[in-house]
Amino acid sequence: STISSGHSYTQGGKSFLFDQAFPPETKQKHIFQQSIKPLVEACLKGYNATVLAYGQTGSGKTFTILGSSPNSILADNDVNSNSSNNTSNTEANQAGVIPRALRDLFNRLETTRKKHLLAQDVDFSKKRGEKPFEYEVRVQFLELYGEDINDLLSNSGTKLVIRDGG
């Protein structure tokens, strides 16, 4: 089950507002379907999206974001349960929400591109001046640890700085 969105939790006089919280036994696929897939859909409409995993050390943030192993990032998320390759099935089931989101995003973009090309071929005379279907995807993968922000996609090791816009 999922603790529904828009709730707050108060402990020790402090109140915490959250969108969703899942119990420990929740499957990766369920978390993706409930929380992340709508963000992918919003990205396809031109909106920015942020996925934030917050919690104490050992609470499962890395597992939720990336999955159980480096191979789970590459595993096919749309697993055929009749497949004889149990290792691939296990890895795909354990893939985190980011690999699932990227796979879903790029699959949808490729499908849209193919539909666009097909439409151009069918109605070529009307679409001569039309630009081909193009897309640009930009990602950041940041880690906030204490007061430090690390860019996990950069090899520079440069610390990022939080700026107050006020």
KOLDOPA-941949 format. One record per residue (C-alpha): residue in one letter; residue number from 1; x, y, z. Coordinates in nm, 2 decimals, m for minus. Last residue first. Layout:
  rest   nr       u       v       w
     A  NUM       X       Y       Z
...
***
This chain:
  rest   nr       u       v       w
     G  166    1.62    3.58   m0.24
     G  165    1.77    3.34   m0.49
     D  164    1.99    3.17   m0.23
     R  163    2.27    2.99   m0.40
     I  162    2.36    2.63   m0.33
     V  161    2.72    2.56   m0.44
     L  160    2.85    2.26   m0.63
     K  159    3.17    2.09   m0.53
     T  158    3.41    2.02   m0.81
     G  157    3.51    1.65   m0.83
     S  156    3.58    1.70   m1.20
     N  155    3.46    1.36   m1.32
     S  154    3.10    1.49   m1.36
     L  153    2.79    1.27   m1.37
     L  152    2.76    1.24   m0.99
     D  151    2.75    1.62   m0.94
     N  150    2.82    1.65   m0.57
     I  149    2.63    1.88   m0.34
     D  148    2.79    1.92    0.01
     E  147    2.62    2.06    0.33
     G  146    2.53    1.71    0.46
     Y  145    2.53    1.49    0.16
     L  144    2.33    1.61   m0.14
     E  143    2.39    1.39   m0.44
     L  142    2.32    1.51   m0.78
     F  141    2.24    1.35   m1.12
     Q  140    2.16    1.61   m1.37
     V  139    1.99    1.54   m1.70
     R  138    1.93    1.71   m2.03
     V  137    1.73    1.55   m2.31
     E  136    1.70    1.72   m2.65
     Y  135    1.44    1.62   m2.90
     E  134    1.41    1.64   m3.28
     F  133    1.13    1.54   m3.52
     P  132    1.23    1.66   m3.86
     K  131    1.15    2.02   m3.96
     E  130    0.85    2.09   m4.18
     G  129    0.90    2.26   m4.51
     R  128    0.80    1.97   m4.72
     K  127    0.51    1.86   m4.50
     K  126    0.21    1.89   m4.74
     S  125    0.37    1.69   m5.02
     F  124    0.51    1.43   m4.79
     D  123    0.18    1.31   m4.65
     V  122    0.25    0.94   m4.61
     D  121    0.63    0.97   m4.57
     Q  120    0.60    1.26   m4.33
     A  119    0.35    1.07   m4.12
     L  118    0.58    0.77   m4.11
     L  117    0.87    0.99   m3.99
     H  116    0.66    1.15   m3.72
     K  115    0.54    0.81   m3.60
     K  114    0.90    0.69   m3.59
     R  113    1.00    0.99   m3.39
     T  112    0.71    0.95   m3.15
     T  111    0.81    0.58   m3.09
     E  110    1.17    0.69   m3.03
     L  109    1.07    0.95   m2.78
     R  108    0.85    0.70   m2.60
     N  107    1.13    0.44   m2.58
     F  106    1.37    0.72   m2.47
     L  105    1.15    0.83   m2.18
     D  104    1.05    0.48   m2.07
     R  103    1.42    0.36   m2.06
     L  102    1.52    0.68   m1.88
     A  101    1.24    0.64   m1.62
     R  100    1.32    0.27   m1.56
     P   99    1.69    0.34   m1.52
     I   98    1.60    0.62   m1.28
     V   97    1.34    0.42   m1.08
     G   96    1.57    0.14   m0.98
     A   95    1.61   m0.19   m1.16
     Q   94    1.54   m0.48   m0.92
     N   93    1.28   m0.65   m1.14
     A   92    1.51   m0.62   m1.44
     E   91    1.80   m0.78   m1.24
     T   90    1.58   m1.07   m1.13
     N   89    1.44   m1.13   m1.48
     S   88    1.79   m1.11   m1.63
     T   87    1.92   m1.36   m1.38
     N   86    1.62   m1.59   m1.43
     N   85    1.69   m1.63   m1.81
     S   84    1.42   m1.88   m1.91
     S   83    1.17   m1.61   m1.99
     N   82    0.81   m1.69   m1.92
     S   81    0.77   m1.38   m1.70
     N   80    0.86   m1.15   m1.99
     V   79    1.04   m0.86   m1.84
     D   78    0.96   m0.51   m1.95
     N   77    1.24   m0.35   m1.75
     D   76    1.52   m0.49   m1.97
     A   75    1.84   m0.50   m1.77
     L   74    2.10   m0.22   m1.81
     I   73    2.06   m0.05   m1.47
     S   72    2.00   m0.39   m1.31
     N   71    2.35   m0.49   m1.41
     P   70    2.51   m0.22   m1.19
     S   69    2.33   m0.39   m0.89
     S   68    2.03   m0.36   m0.66
     G   67    1.85   m0.07   m0.82
     L   66    1.95    0.29   m0.91
     I   65    1.70    0.53   m0.74
     T   64    1.53    0.29   m0.50
     F   63    1.85    0.10   m0.41
     T   62    2.04    0.42   m0.36
     K   61    1.77    0.55   m0.13
     G   60    1.73    0.23    0.07
     S   59    1.72    0.34    0.44
     G   58    2.08    0.26    0.50
     T   57    2.18    0.62    0.59
     Q   56    1.87    0.82    0.68
     G   55    1.62    0.94    0.43
     Y   54    1.55    1.14    0.12
     A   53    1.51    1.03   m0.24
     L   52    1.44    1.32   m0.48
     V   51    1.32    1.28   m0.83
     T   50    1.29    1.61   m1.01
     A   49    1.10    1.69   m1.33
     N   48    1.11    1.97   m1.59
     Y   47    0.80    2.02   m1.81
     G   46    0.79    2.00   m2.19
     K   45    0.49    1.77   m2.24
     L   44    0.72    1.47   m2.27
     C   43    0.87    1.57   m1.93
     A   42    0.52    1.56   m1.78
     E   41    0.48    1.20   m1.90
     V   40    0.81    1.11   m1.75
     L   39    0.70    1.27   m1.42
     P   38    0.37    1.06   m1.43
     K   37    0.59    0.75   m1.46
     I   36    0.79    0.84   m1.15
     S   35    0.56    0.82   m0.86
     Q   34    0.30    0.54   m0.89
     Q   33    0.44    0.33   m1.18
     F   32    0.80    0.37   m1.07
     I   31    0.72    0.29   m0.71
     H   30    0.52   m0.02   m0.82
     K   29    0.80   m0.14   m1.05
     Q   28    1.05   m0.11   m0.76
     K   27    0.84   m0.34   m0.54
     T   26    0.71   m0.22   m0.21
     E   25    0.82   m0.44    0.09
     P   24    0.98   m0.14    0.27
     P   23    0.65    0.06    0.29
     F   22    0.60    0.35    0.05
     A   21    0.58    0.72    0.11
     Q   20    0.42    0.97   m0.11
     D   19    0.40    1.35   m0.17
     F   18    0.54    1.46    0.16
     L   17    0.50    1.73    0.43
     F   16    0.70    1.70    0.75
     S   15    0.60    1.87    1.07
     K   14    0.83    1.92    1.36
     G   13    0.71    1.93    1.73
     G   12    0.89    1.61    1.81
     Q   11    0.71    1.42    1.54
     T   10    0.45    1.54    1.29
     Y    9    0.37    1.38    0.96
     S    8    0.20    1.56    0.68
     H    7   m0.01    1.42    0.40
     G    6   m0.04    1.55    0.05
     S    5   m0.01    1.21   m0.12
     S    4   m0.15    0.88    0.00
     I    3    0.05    0.64    0.21
     T    2    0.10    0.36   m0.03
     S    1    0.00    0.00    0.00
***
